[in-house]
Amino acid sequence: MRLIFCALLFTLFTVQGADSDLAGTFTGQWKSNGESGGGAYSITLKPVAGGTWTADVSFNVAGEDIKAAVKEVKVTGTKLDIAYDFETQGTGLKGTATGELKGAVLAGTYQSLIPGGAAVDEGTWTATRTK
């Protein structure tokens, strides 16, 4: 019984440790699969009480620095799912991004949607841990 309890505790601490690996600030670049170009990208992830997370997401579109309003953050091990709202060139958009941490690099895909749900852009992003 003691062996099973120790194994369960080890598993719990290992999973919690993997989640906390995502805590920090990552900076890098995003790149559109279409004609939207690319630019700077930054994400800061922080664990909070109760196993939830907060995030700050910002990026640059055509010379415009944008700070997204994060609506949802889900961290599972080394994987990230995030949803946010932002405005660019006078248009309100919704964004989603998924990513996975490998070493010091957090990378994944994003999609930008108009409020009705149609995709207007999608692509990839890569960011390296800065602090």
PEJOKA-V538288 format. One line per field, one symbol per residue. psi: psi as a letter, one per 20 degrees, with the letter a starting at -180 (. if undefined). A space follows every 50 residues. Layout:
psi=???
//
This chain:
psi=ghggghgggggghgghgggihipappqcqqpqicjicaaqppppppqrqj jrqqqppqrpolipppoqophppppodjqppqqrqrppkjpprqqqqqrp pocjppqbqrppqqhiippiqqbrqpqqph.
//
